[in-house]
């Protein structure tokens, strides 16, 4: 009993001495803190865990943080079995292994087998020591300190993160990704054995440079594991060749990776939503397309999954390796003029406001809106058009006409509340030019907003990391989103009735846009599964004449959709319950019913929302009812008045076309819908001429104005109508009065002037003159 007590006292004394020694070591030689002078590399990963881009530390060392749970159990088994099979039991030092290694060194004069434990190797990683007796003793002391401060799992984690793997690679995760291009969690038996032995001589056994040496060392580990893994598995592993790719920086979605690194604020491993296969195909497509573009022209593309709002592909520039194309400028985030890409939202908002239906009559003619005179991209006009035609053809004047009714301030507010940020020039406020690109926004915001057309009116904020919450905002009603998407995809019901094949072309609905001066070319489109945005231009804002959305951006958009999985479903979409079809009549714009049938100059099939078919906008130039009455001589069909008629007369109810549109009606439609010429019996009240004529200037005439002083007005007259005449210059009504009165026209600046004289019967004359400065 006394011996047992003495033995306990001795062990207690030994324990106390060991504790005192360890405390003294901590005080005199503090254990280096891992990571203090060796920061990890930052790695941005694709959705499958493969690296998109990595950012090394200050010494250009690649070290990726990894936990035990994130490493293949095969690697842990190989490491412990080959390097330190008593790792889980010894106190940091294995005396038997040290004595064996020392004896072999004395007998053979060289190292035959190492005596270092995993803990001692970690000690050398944190506090490098020379390979001398003194250095080994210091390493042993550090190993005891490590065991004092860390658990076995903690020490093993340090090894997994700091073990030298050759070149600039440190840690099993960096080695697995650098050599094998896969995470350490997916290692095979052969790969686990290779990486387990690599730290013994990382420079001499690099598999990318010395595959034969690496294979010899790997096979040695595999044979040692036969008892644990089995002969069959080891035999198969031995046949696997040693192959490693050349260590190079992963570089997919480089601009997104840089963006996520900055936003992560010190996070070392950043998981993204990027699909690496789609990203690689997209970057290849852009690089190929860039080769056909002029120097310094770049491209940007964003692809978002409508179901999860995850961004599956992101290209902020045409080619990250081409500095001439502003490779490092991320045009996904750049604020640029959106051109006509905001028009679908305008018509969607107007549908929800009950201002229009899909076939509402609009006037694509020269018009002035409080001094603002928009023109079309091709500098031509189409006359009477529907909302569907105006959207498909991207006509500017009809869009401004609708925006004026909706109100630019309200339109801007609706867009902003939908999550689409608008950047106005300094000191500017919402105005009519917004619909033609007189504002700035980003490709990212446009893609998020456009997704509403495939998501029942709900826009989604693009998500770049899995942890990012889903953010949705209501842009427009489900019905309005359906109608606008159907117009963009098929042209709408009237177009499909004319072209029966249009209904079979389902799949992608898109809109193009071109900013002023050809600085930006856009194409934004949606399918059931994806929203894709494309931008083409020069990041420095230099114009690219001849570059517009339809000829450079939309072909790329179609190609991007073609490389995406699950792009087409073949499913015919059914309209929501609030969307129905109705026959409507022009020029009134209302439903075809018995009462309005006689007034129907043209029938069209329209999408209507909530059963509402609003009438054509009130006439901007001519007041009064949209309906009027005139009389015909029953015998000859000519126009008369009850005051001058001789014989029976017929009362005719008619519908007015907008005054600005009447001169643009097709001849057949004019003859059908406008009153005929006056009967001779009314000659005393009305002149019988078939038309009216502007006198004073001729069509196509060029006028020179002096450089100094004020140019006097030119007085014009009309012949053929002594009654009321309306005068318009560039679509803006400037005056109305009797046709017998001369009308002064002022030319205050150089340019083209379209002058129109119009009477109440729809007769008109129009001339165009050019005013140039005198030299």
C-alpha positions in Angstrom: 0.0 0.0 0.0 2.9 2.3 0.9 4.5 1.5 -2.5 1.4 2.4 -4.4 1.2 5.8 -2.6 4.8 6.5 -3.3 4.3 5.7 -7.0 1.3 8.0 -7.1 3.3 10.8 -5.5 6.1 10.3 -8.1 3.6 10.5 -11.1 1.9 13.5 -9.5 5.3 15.1 -9.1 6.2 14.3 -12.8 2.8 15.7 -13.9 3.4 18.9 -11.9 6.9 19.3 -13.4 5.5 18.8 -16.9 2.8 21.4 -16.3 5.5 23.8 -14.9 7.7 23.1 -17.9 4.8 23.8 -20.3 3.8 26.9 -18.5 7.5 28.1 -18.7 7.6 27.3 -22.4 4.4 29.3 -22.9 5.8 32.3 -21.0 9.3 32.2 -22.5 8.5 30.9 -26.0 4.8 31.6 -26.8 3.3 29.2 -29.4 3.0 31.0 -32.8 -0.6 31.5 -33.6 -1.7 29.8 -36.9 -2.7 32.3 -39.5 -1.0 35.2 -37.9 1.7 35.5 -40.6 0.1 33.1 -43.1 -3.3 34.2 -44.2 -5.5 32.0 -46.3 -6.2 32.5 -49.9 -9.7 33.6 -50.8 -11.5 31.2 -53.1 -14.8 31.8 -54.9 -16.6 28.6 -55.8 -19.2 27.6 -58.4 -22.4 25.9 -57.3 -20.8 22.4 -57.6 -17.8 23.4 -55.4 -15.3 23.8 -58.3 -13.2 27.0 -58.1 -14.1 30.0 -60.2 -11.3 32.2 -59.1 -8.8 32.3 -56.2 -7.0 35.2 -54.7 -3.6 34.2 -53.0 -2.1 35.7 -49.9 0.6 38.4 -49.9 3.3 35.8 -50.6 1.2 34.3 -53.4 0.7 31.2 -51.4 -2.5 29.2 -52.2 -4.1 28.1 -48.9 -7.8 27.3 -48.7 -9.5 26.8 -45.4 -10.9 23.4 -44.8 -12.5 21.5 -41.9 -12.1 17.8 -41.1 -15.6 17.2 -42.2 -14.9 18.6 -45.6 -12.0 16.2 -46.3 -12.4 12.7 -47.7 -12.2 10.0 -44.9 -9.9 8.1 -47.3 -7.4 10.9 -47.1 -7.6 11.0 -43.3 -7.1 7.2 -43.1 -4.1 7.3 -45.5 -2.5 10.2 -43.6 -2.8 8.7 -40.1 -1.9 5.1 -41.3 1.2 6.3 -43.2 2.5 9.3 -41.1 1.5 8.6 -37.5 -0.7 5.5 -36.7 -0.5 6.3 -33.0 -1.6 9.9 -33.5 -4.8 9.6 -31.6 -3.0 8.1 -28.5 0.4 9.8 -28.0 1.0 13.1 -26.2 2.5 14.8 -29.2 5.7 12.8 -29.3 6.2 9.0 -30.0 9.3 8.0 -28.0 9.6 4.6 -29.8 9.5 6.2 -33.2 12.1 8.8 -32.2 14.4 6.1 -30.8 14.0 4.0 -34.0 14.7 6.9 -36.2 17.8 7.9 -34.1 19.2 4.4 -34.1 18.8 4.1 -38.0 20.5 7.5 -38.4 23.5 6.4 -36.3 23.8 3.1 -38.0 23.3 4.2 -41.7 24.4 7.8 -41.4 21.2 9.0 -43.0 17.5 9.2 -42.3 15.8 5.9 -43.0 12.4 6.6 -41.4 11.1 9.7 -39.8 10.3 9.9 -36.2 8.1 13.0 -36.4 4.5 12.7 -35.4 1.8 14.7 -37.1 1.8 17.0 -34.1 5.6 17.6 -34.5 5.1 18.3 -38.3 2.5 20.9 -37.4 4.9 22.4 -34.9 7.5 22.8 -37.6 4.9 24.3 -40.0 4.0 27.0 -37.3 7.6 27.5 -36.1 10.2 26.4 -38.7 13.3 24.9 -37.1 16.6 23.7 -38.6 17.1 19.9 -39.1 19.6 19.6 -36.1 19.5 18.1 -32.7 18.6 21.5 -31.2 16.0 22.0 -33.8 14.5 18.6 -33.1 14.3 19.3 -29.4 12.6 22.6 -30.0 10.2 20.9 -32.3 9.4 18.3 -29.6 8.8 21.1 -27.1 6.4 22.8 -29.6 4.6 19.6 -30.1 4.0 19.2 -26.4 2.7 22.8 -26.4 0.3 22.0 -29.2 -1.1 19.0 -27.4 -1.5 21.2 -24.3 -3.5 23.9 -26.2 -5.3 21.9 -28.9 -7.4 18.8 -29.2 -6.4 16.1 -31.6 -9.0 17.3 -34.0 -7.6 20.8 -33.8 -4.1 19.7 -34.5 -5.2 17.6 -37.4 -7.1 20.6 -38.8 -3.9 22.6 -38.6 -2.1 19.9 -40.6 -4.9 19.8 -43.2 -4.6 23.5 -43.8 -0.8 24.1 -43.6 0.9 21.0 -44.9 3.3 21.9 -47.8 2.1 20.4 -51.1 4.6 21.7 -53.6 5.2 25.1 -55.1 2.7 27.7 -53.8 0.2 25.2 -52.6 -0.4 24.6 -48.9 -3.0 22.4 -47.3 -4.9 19.4 -48.7 -7.7 21.6 -50.2 -5.4 23.8 -52.2 -3.5 20.7 -53.4 -6.7 18.9 -54.4 -8.0 21.9 -56.3 -4.7 22.8 -57.7 -3.6 19.4 -59.0 -6.8 17.5 -59.4 -9.3 20.4 -59.9 -11.7 18.9 -57.3 -12.5 19.5 -53.6 -10.7 17.3 -51.1 -14.0 15.8 -50.1 -14.2 13.9 -53.4 -10.8 12.2 -53.4 -10.4 8.6 -54.7 -8.3 6.0 -52.9 -5.4 6.6 -55.2 -5.7 10.4 -55.0 -5.9 10.3 -51.2 -2.7 8.2 -51.0 -0.9 10.6 -53.3 -1.8 13.7 -51.3 -1.0 12.0 -48.0 2.6 11.3 -49.0 3.2 14.6 -50.9 4.3 16.7 -47.8 7.3 14.4 -47.2 9.1 15.9 -50.2 6.7 18.3 -51.9 9.1 19.8 -54.3 10.5 16.5 -55.5 7.2 14.6 -55.8 5.0 17.3 -57.5 2.6 15.2 -59.6 2.4 18.0 -62.2 6.3 17.9 -62.8 7.5 14.5 -61.6 4.6 12.0 -62.0 6.9 8.9 -61.9 8.3 9.9 -58.5 4.8 10.8 -57.2 3.5 7.4 -58.4 6.3 5.5 -56.6 5.6 7.3 -53.3 1.8 6.9 -53.7 2.1 3.1 -54.4 4.1 2.8 -51.2 1.3 4.3 -49.2 -1.3 2.2 -51.0 0.5 -1.1 -50.2 0.7 -0.1 -46.6 -3.1 0.3 -46.5 -3.9 -3.2 -48.0 -5.0 -4.5 -44.6 -7.3 -1.6 -44.1 -8.7 -1.0 -47.6 -8.5 -4.5 -49.0 -6.5 -6.1 -51.7 -9.0 -5.5 -54.5 -9.4 -1.8 -53.8 -5.6 -1.3 -53.5 -5.0 -3.3 -56.7 -7.4 -1.1 -58.6 -5.9 2.1 -57.1 -2.4 1.0 -58.1 -3.5 0.9 -61.8 -4.7 4.5 -61.7 -2.2 6.8 -63.4 -0.8 9.8 -61.6 -1.9 12.8 -63.5 -2.1 16.4 -62.4 -3.0 19.5 -64.3 -0.5 22.3 -64.4 -1.0 24.6 -61.4 -2.8 27.7 -62.7 -5.2 30.2 -61.4 -8.8 29.2 -61.9 -10.5 31.9 -63.9 -14.2 31.6 -64.5 -16.5 34.5 -63.9 -13.5 36.6 -62.9 -15.3 39.9 -62.5 -18.1 38.3 -60.4 -15.5 36.6 -58.2 -13.8 39.9 -57.6 -17.1 41.5 -56.8 -18.0 38.8 -54.3 -14.6 38.9 -52.7 -15.0 42.6 -52.0 -18.5 42.1 -50.7 -17.6 39.2 -48.5 -15.5 41.3 -46.1 -12.8 38.9 -45.1 -14.6 35.7 -45.8 -12.2 33.0 -47.1 -14.5 30.6 -48.9 -17.3 32.1 -51.0 -19.9 29.9 -52.5 -21.6 31.2 -55.6 -24.7 30.2 -57.7 -22.7 30.0 -60.9 -23.2 26.9 -63.1 -19.6 26.3 -64.3 -20.6 24.5 -67.5 -22.9 27.4 -68.5 -20.3 29.9 -67.5 -17.6 28.3 -69.6 -19.8 28.1 -72.6 -20.9 31.7 -72.2 -17.3 33.0 -71.9 -16.3 31.0 -75.0 -19.3 32.4 -76.9 -18.4 36.0 -75.9 -14.7 35.6 -76.7 -15.7 34.2 -80.2 -18.2 37.0 -80.8 -15.7 39.7 -79.6 -13.3 38.6 -82.4 -15.7 40.0 -85.0 -16.2 43.4 -83.2 -14.1 46.5 -83.6 -11.3 47.1 -81.1 -12.3 48.4 -77.6 -15.9 47.2 -78.0 -16.9 45.0 -75.0 -19.8 42.7 -74.2 -21.6 41.9 -71.0 -24.2 39.1 -70.3 -26.1 38.0 -67.3 -28.2 34.8 -67.0 -30.7 34.4 -64.1 -32.8 31.3 -63.3 -36.4 32.6 -62.9 -37.3 29.9 -60.5 -34.6 30.5 -57.8 -33.4 34.0 -58.9 -29.9 32.5 -58.9 -27.4 33.9 -61.4 -26.1 30.9 -63.4 -23.7 32.8 -65.7 -22.1 36.2 -65.4 -19.8 37.9 -67.8 -19.0 41.6 -67.1 -16.7 42.0 -70.1 -16.0 40.3 -73.4 -12.7 38.7 -72.6 -10.9 39.1 -69.2 -7.5 38.6 -71.0 -8.1 41.5 -73.5 -7.2 44.8 -71.9 -8.0 46.6 -75.1 -11.6 45.8 -74.5 -11.6 47.2 -71.0 -11.4 43.7 -69.6 -11.6 44.7 -65.9 -14.6 47.0 -66.3 -17.7 45.2 -65.1 -20.5 46.3 -67.4 -23.1 44.3 -65.5 -23.0 46.9 -62.8 -22.3 50.0 -65.0 -25.1 52.6 -65.3 -25.9 53.1 -69.0 -28.7 54.5 -71.1 -31.2 51.7 -71.6 -32.5 52.9 -74.9 -36.0 51.4 -75.6 -35.7 48.6 -73.1 -38.1 50.3 -70.7 -41.0 50.3 -73.2 -42.4 46.9 -72.1 -42.9 48.3 -68.6 -44.6 51.4 -69.9 -47.2 49.3 -71.7 -47.6 47.0 -68.7 -48.2 49.9 -66.3 -50.7 51.5 -68.8 -52.6 48.2 -69.0 -52.9 48.0 -65.2 -54.0 51.7 -65.2 -56.8 50.9 -67.6 -55.4 53.3 -70.2 -54.9 50.8 -73.1 -55.5 47.3 -74.3 -53.2 45.4 -76.6 -54.8 46.9 -79.8 -55.4 50.4 -78.7 -55.0 52.9 -81.5 -51.9 55.0 -81.4 -50.5 57.6 -83.8 -47.0 57.1 -85.2 -46.8 60.5 -86.9 -44.8 63.6 -86.3 -46.1 65.1 -83.0 -44.9 67.6 -80.5 -45.5 66.9 -76.8 -45.1 70.3 -75.0 -42.1 71.0 -77.2 -40.6 67.5 -77.1 -40.6 66.1 -80.6 -39.5 62.4 -80.7 -38.6 60.6 -83.9 -38.3 56.9 -84.7 -35.0 55.1 -85.0 -35.3 54.7 -88.8 -36.6 58.3 -89.1 -39.9 57.0 -90.7 -43.5 56.9 -89.5 -46.2 54.3 -89.8 -49.4 56.2 -89.3 -52.1 54.3 -87.4 -50.5 51.5 -85.2 -51.7 49.4 -82.3 -50.0 49.0 -78.9 -48.8 45.6 -80.0 -47.3 47.0 -83.2 -45.7 49.9 -81.4 -44.0 47.6 -78.9 -42.9 45.0 -81.4 -41.5 47.7 -83.8 -40.2 49.8 -80.9 -41.8 53.0 -82.2 -40.9 56.1 -80.2 -43.7 58.5 -80.9 -46.5 56.1 -79.7 -44.5 55.3 -76.6 -44.2 59.0 -75.7 -47.9 59.4 -76.4 -48.7 56.6 -73.8 -46.2 58.0 -71.4 -47.7 61.5 -71.5 -51.1 59.9 -70.5 -49.5 57.8 -67.7 -47.2 60.7 -66.5 -43.4 60.4 -66.4 -43.2 61.0 -62.7 -45.6 58.1 -62.0 -43.8 55.9 -64.5 -40.4 56.6 -62.8 -41.9 55.9 -59.4 -43.4 52.6 -60.5 -40.0 51.5 -61.9 -38.1 52.5 -58.8 -40.6 50.8 -56.5 -40.1 47.7 -58.7 -36.4 47.6 -57.8 -35.1 49.1 -61.1 -32.8 51.9 -60.1 -32.9 55.0 -62.4 -30.0 57.4 -62.5 -30.9 60.8 -63.8 -28.4 63.4 -65.0 -27.5 66.0 -62.4 -30.4 68.4 -61.9 -32.8 66.4 -64.1 -36.2 65.0 -63.1 -38.5 62.5 -64.8 -39.7 63.7 -68.2 -40.9 62.2 -71.5 -37.4 61.4 -72.7 -37.1 58.6 -70.0 -38.9 56.2 -72.3 -36.3 56.7 -75.1 -33.3 56.2 -72.8 -32.9 59.6 -71.2 -31.9 58.0 -67.9 -29.3 55.5 -66.6 -29.7 51.9 -65.3 -27.7 48.7 -65.1 -27.9 45.4 -66.9 -28.3 43.7 -63.5 -31.4 45.7 -62.7 -32.9 45.2 -66.1 -32.5 41.5 -65.9 -34.2 41.5 -62.4 -37.0 43.6 -63.7 -37.6 41.7 -66.9 -37.9 38.5 -65.0 -41.4 39.8 -64.0 -42.7 38.9 -67.5 -41.9 35.2 -66.8 -42.8 35.3 -63.1 -46.4 36.5 -63.1 -45.5 40.2 -62.7 -43.0 39.6 -59.8 -39.5 40.9 -60.4 -36.6 39.2 -58.6 -33.3 40.6 -57.4 -30.5 38.5 -58.9 -28.9 36.2 -56.3 -25.1 35.5 -56.5 -24.6 33.4 -53.4 -26.8 30.6 -52.0 -27.3 32.4 -48.7 -28.7 35.5 -50.2 -32.4 35.8 -49.4 -35.0 35.8 -52.2 -36.2 39.4 -52.8 -39.3 39.9 -54.9 -41.3 43.0 -55.8 -44.6 43.4 -57.6 -43.9 45.2 -60.9 -47.3 44.7 -62.6 -50.3 42.4 -62.4 -50.0 38.8 -63.6 -52.4 39.7 -66.5 -50.4 42.7 -67.7 -47.2 40.7 -67.5 -48.8 37.9 -69.6 -50.1 40.4 -72.3 -46.7 42.2 -72.6 -44.8 38.9 -72.8 -47.2 37.5 -75.4 -46.8 40.6 -77.6 -43.0 40.5 -77.4 -43.0 36.7 -78.2 -45.8 36.4 -80.8 -46.9 39.9 -81.7 -50.3 39.5 -79.9 -53.6 38.0 -81.0 -54.0 40.1 -84.2 -50.5 39.2 -85.4 -51.1 35.5 -84.7 -54.4 35.6 -86.6 -52.5 37.0 -89.7 -49.5 34.6 -89.2 -50.7 31.3 -87.8 -47.1 30.1 -87.4 -46.4 32.9 -84.9 -48.2 30.9 -82.2 -45.8 28.0 -82.7 -42.7 30.2 -82.2 -43.1 30.2 -78.4 -40.1 30.1 -76.1 -38.4 33.5 -75.9 -39.7 37.0 -75.6 -37.2 39.8 -75.9 -36.8 43.5 -76.4 -33.9 45.4 -77.9 -32.7 48.9 -77.2 -30.2 51.4 -78.6 -29.1 54.5 -76.7 -28.5 57.9 -78.3 -25.5 58.0 -80.5 -25.2 54.2 -80.8 -23.3 54.1 -77.4 -25.2 51.1 -76.0 -26.9 48.1 -77.7 -29.2 46.0 -75.6 -31.2 42.8 -75.8 -33.1 41.5 -72.8 -35.2 38.4 -73.0 -37.2 35.8 -71.0 -38.1 32.2 -71.3 -40.0 30.0 -68.9 -36.7 29.2 -67.0 -34.3 32.1 -67.7 -34.0 35.8 -68.0 -31.0 36.8 -70.1 -29.5 40.3 -70.6 -26.9 41.4 -73.2 -25.1 44.7 -73.5 -22.7 45.6 -76.3 -20.7 48.8 -76.5 -17.6 50.7 -75.4 -17.3 51.1 -71.7 -15.8 54.6 -72.2 -19.0 55.7 -73.9 -17.6 56.2 -77.4 -20.3 55.8 -80.1 -20.3 52.8 -82.4 -22.2 54.0 -85.5 -24.3 51.2 -87.0 -24.4 49.2 -83.7 -27.9 48.8 -82.5 -29.7 46.2 -80.4 -31.4 44.4 -83.3 -28.2 43.7 -85.2 -25.5 43.1 -82.6 -27.2 42.3 -79.2 -30.3 40.2 -80.2 -28.3 37.5 -82.2 -26.0 37.0 -79.2 -29.1 36.8 -76.9 -30.6 34.0 -79.0 -27.2 32.2 -79.0 -27.0 32.5 -75.2 -30.5 31.0 -74.8 -29.4 28.1 -77.1 -26.6 27.0 -74.8 -28.8 26.9 -71.6 -30.3 23.7 -70.4 -34.1 23.3 -70.2 -34.6 26.4 -72.3 -37.7 25.3 -74.1 -40.6 23.4 -72.6 -43.0 23.3 -75.5 -45.8 24.2 -73.1 -48.4 26.6 -74.3 -49.1 29.2 -71.7 -52.7 29.8 -70.7 -53.8 33.4 -70.0 -54.7 34.2 -66.4 -58.4 34.5 -65.6 -58.4 38.3 -65.8 -57.1 38.3 -69.4 -59.6 37.7 -72.2 -59.8 38.4 -75.9 -62.2 40.8 -77.5 -63.0 42.3 -80.9 -62.4 46.0 -80.9 -63.0 48.7 -83.5 -60.9 51.5 -84.8 -60.9 54.4 -84.6 -63.0 54.4 -81.4 -60.9 51.6 -79.8 -63.8 50.1 -77.9 -65.5 46.7 -78.2 -67.4 45.7 -81.3 -71.0 45.8 -80.3 -74.2 46.4 -82.3 -74.2 50.1 -81.5 -70.6 50.7 -82.7 -70.6 48.3 -85.7 -71.5 51.0 -88.2 -68.6 53.1 -86.9 -66.1 50.3 -87.2 -63.5 51.1 -89.8 -61.2 48.3 -88.8 -61.6 45.2 -86.6 -58.8 43.8 -84.4 -58.6 41.1 -81.9 -57.1 42.4 -78.6 -56.1 41.2 -75.2 -58.1 43.0 -72.6 -57.4 43.1 -68.9 -60.1 42.8 -66.4 -62.8 43.0 -69.1 -61.9 46.7 -69.7 -61.5 47.9 -73.3 -60.7 51.6 -72.9 -61.4 53.9 -75.9 -58.8 55.6 -78.0 -57.1 58.5 -76.3 -58.8 61.9 -76.6 -57.6 64.0 -79.6 -54.6 66.1 -78.6 -55.2 68.6 -81.5 -59.0 68.7 -81.9 -61.6 69.0 -79.1 -65.0 67.6 -79.3 -66.7 64.2 -79.3 -65.1 61.1 -81.0 -68.4 60.7 -82.9 -69.9 63.2 -85.3 -72.8 63.4 -87.8 -72.8 64.5 -91.5 -75.4 64.2 -94.3 -75.3 62.7 -97.8 -77.4 63.4 -100.9 -79.4 60.1 -101.2 -79.2 60.2 -104.9 -75.5 60.8 -105.7 -73.9 60.0 -102.3 -72.2 63.4 -102.1 -71.9 65.4 -98.9 -74.6 68.0 -98.2 -75.9 70.1 -95.4 -79.6 70.3 -94.5 -79.4 74.1 -95.3 -78.4 73.5 -98.9 -79.6 70.1 -99.8 -82.1 69.5 -102.6 -84.0 66.3 -102.4 -83.8 63.5 -99.9 -80.8 63.3 -97.6 -79.3 60.6 -95.4 -77.9 61.1 -91.9 -74.6 59.4 -91.3 -73.0 58.7 -87.9 -69.3 58.5 -88.1 -66.2 58.2 -85.8 -63.3 60.6 -85.9 -59.7 59.6 -86.4 -57.2 61.6 -84.3 -56.6 64.8 -86.2 -52.8 64.3 -86.4 -53.4 60.8 -87.9 -55.9 61.7 -90.6 -53.2 62.8 -93.2 -51.5 59.5 -92.7 -54.4 57.2 -93.4 -54.2 54.9 -96.4 -56.2 56.1 -99.4 -58.6 53.2 -99.2 -59.2 53.8 -95.5 -59.6 57.5 -96.1 -62.2 57.0 -98.8 -64.0 54.5 -96.5 -64.1 56.5 -93.3 -63.9 60.2 -94.2 -66.8 62.2 -95.7 -67.0 62.4 -99.5 -66.7 65.6 -101.5 -69.4 68.2 -101.2 -72.4 68.2 -103.6 -72.6 71.1 -106.1 -75.9 72.2 -104.5 -73.8 73.4 -101.5 -71.3 75.3 -103.6 -72.4 78.6 -102.1 -71.6 77.3 -98.6 -68.6 75.1 -99.3 -66.0 75.0 -102.1 -66.3 71.9 -104.1 -62.5 71.2 -104.5 -61.5 67.7 -103.7 -58.6 68.8 -101.5 -56.7 71.7 -100.0 -53.4 73.1 -101.1 -50.7 75.0 -99.2 -49.3 78.0 -101.0 -46.3 80.1 -100.2 -43.6 77.3 -100.1 -43.2 74.1 -102.1 -42.4 70.7 -100.8 -38.7 70.0 -100.5 -37.7 73.7 -100.7 -34.5 74.9 -98.9 -34.6 78.2 -97.1 -31.5 80.0 -96.0 -31.6 82.0 -92.8 -29.2 84.8 -91.9 -26.5 84.1 -89.3 -27.3 87.4 -87.5 -30.6 89.0 -86.8 -34.1 87.5 -86.8 -35.6 85.8 -89.8 -39.0 87.2 -90.6 -41.9 84.7 -90.6 -43.0 83.1 -93.9 -46.8 83.6 -94.6 -48.6 80.5 -95.9 -52.1 80.2 -97.3 -54.4 77.4 -98.2 -56.8 77.0 -101.2 -59.8 74.8 -101.2 -61.2 75.4 -97.7 -62.6 78.8 -96.6 -63.8 77.2 -93.3 -61.7 76.2 -90.3 -58.1 75.0 -90.9 -55.6 73.5 -88.4 -51.9 74.3 -88.9 -49.3 71.9 -87.5 -45.5 72.2 -87.5 -43.5 69.0 -86.7 -46.6 67.5 -85.3 -47.5 70.4 -83.0 -50.6 72.4 -83.7 -49.6 76.0 -83.8 -52.8 77.7 -84.9 -56.3 77.2 -86.2 -58.5 79.7 -88.1 -60.3 80.4 -91.4 -58.7 79.2 -94.5 -58.9 82.6 -96.0 -56.4 83.9 -93.5 -52.7 83.8 -94.1 -50.7 81.9 -91.5 -47.2 83.1 -90.5 -44.6 80.4 -89.9 -41.4 81.2 -88.0 -38.2 79.3 -88.5 -36.1 80.1 -85.4 -33.3 77.6 -86.1 -31.9 75.4 -88.8 -33.4 72.0 -89.4 -36.3 70.2 -91.1 -39.9 71.5 -90.8 -42.9 69.3 -91.6 -45.9 71.7 -92.1 -49.4 70.3 -92.3 -52.8 72.1 -93.0 -55.9 70.0 -92.1 -59.6 70.7 -92.2 -62.5 69.2 -90.4 -63.3 66.8 -93.2 -59.9 65.2 -93.0 -58.5 66.9 -96.1 -54.9 68.0 -95.8 -51.8 69.1 -97.5 -48.3 68.6 -96.2 -44.9 70.0 -97.2 -41.4 69.5 -95.8 -38.9 72.3 -96.0 -35.3 72.5 -94.8 -33.8 75.6 -93.2 -30.0 76.0 -93.4 -27.7 78.7 -92.1 -26.1 81.1 -94.5 -22.4 80.7 -94.9 
